[in-house]
Amino acid sequence: MNHRIKWYLDTPGRFYRAIVKISFAIRNIFPILILIRPAEPLIQAHPAGNFFWKPILWEANISQFRKPSLTIPAQMERLATRGMIIANKDEATSFLECVSYYRLRAYWKPFEFERDDNHSGELAFREGLDFNTIKKLYIFDRKLRLLLLDGIERIEVATRALWTNLLAEKYGPHGYLEFAHYSKLSRHVADLNSLKEEYTRSSDVFAEHYRTNYTIPDLPPVWIAAELMSFGLLARFINNLKHHADKNEMANHFNIDASVLVGVLYHLGHVRNICAHHGRIWNRCFIVQFSLPKKRRHPELSRMLNEESKGYLYNTLVMIDHFLSFIVLDNEVSDWKENLLELIKSHSEINLSSMGFPDNWRELNI
């Protein structure tokens, strides 16, 4: 193993940092904290410092959970007490049997408010809110998740192909392993370790075939690696490419800047993970965001994006549609945008501003 890599992996400070993390995790159970400080005097110091045990002076923050479990009839009664109209209890019961009360909380939360005479601590619902509205909102969000997965899948597969073709043609089957093509050594080591874990864990036929027939190199060629790694790991490999020409070649395929490409890939991976775990998507402000294209270089695309709502879904939808316009399968034009517009049209009750849609979005050709 390269001595620089071994040094990085064996750094003793990683051990001490792990001890501190564990001590913070148990601080509410045991009043003990491990503190790390440099040894004194410095002439006697160990390179990694020393550590000692010290009693915590503050009192542990303990709060007993006392909320009772509720049957479905009791759940509906609580909703009605807070002001929700449940016209058809049988329908509501059937829905709550398939979609839990707790999952639905995210969908009625925008309709809550605190009453002036609130003594129970529970929030009330906006006047006139009925259970059917929440049901429709949940169904809209579910269909939207499936539509997002459809679009992101096409972009992900195309990006894997672009990365594979680029590196295989320029650097050979295993050139993607070489440190010379990446900016940061430590990041490349971490990415290779992640890839090795996924490769070792994989039971796919092509992974089994390489393991059975080849021992050197210990990782497969780039076209196999591209199919094994997660979307997030692929984005990290692309982001760490050393030569700007490599990133630009991929970005040019989508008529976008390389910096925007990498940001969008990270963002789409984040969105896809939320969708894959059936998380609420329609009014979420995403933690992983991307830089918007510069108006000077991409005036038409910039015109459609909403700078005032960078973290919301509208900009994601615009970028997915943009990327899909460069991905053609079977000589067919993508119908993704039409499906999106049809979904919005069929759910006119949805507040699109909560998704970051500007007031004039219909005029912006999306």
Order of alpha helices (4+ residues) and beta strands (2+ residues): alpha-alpha-beta-beta-alpha-alpha-alpha-beta-beta-alpha-alpha-alpha-alpha-alpha-alpha-alpha-alpha-alpha-alpha
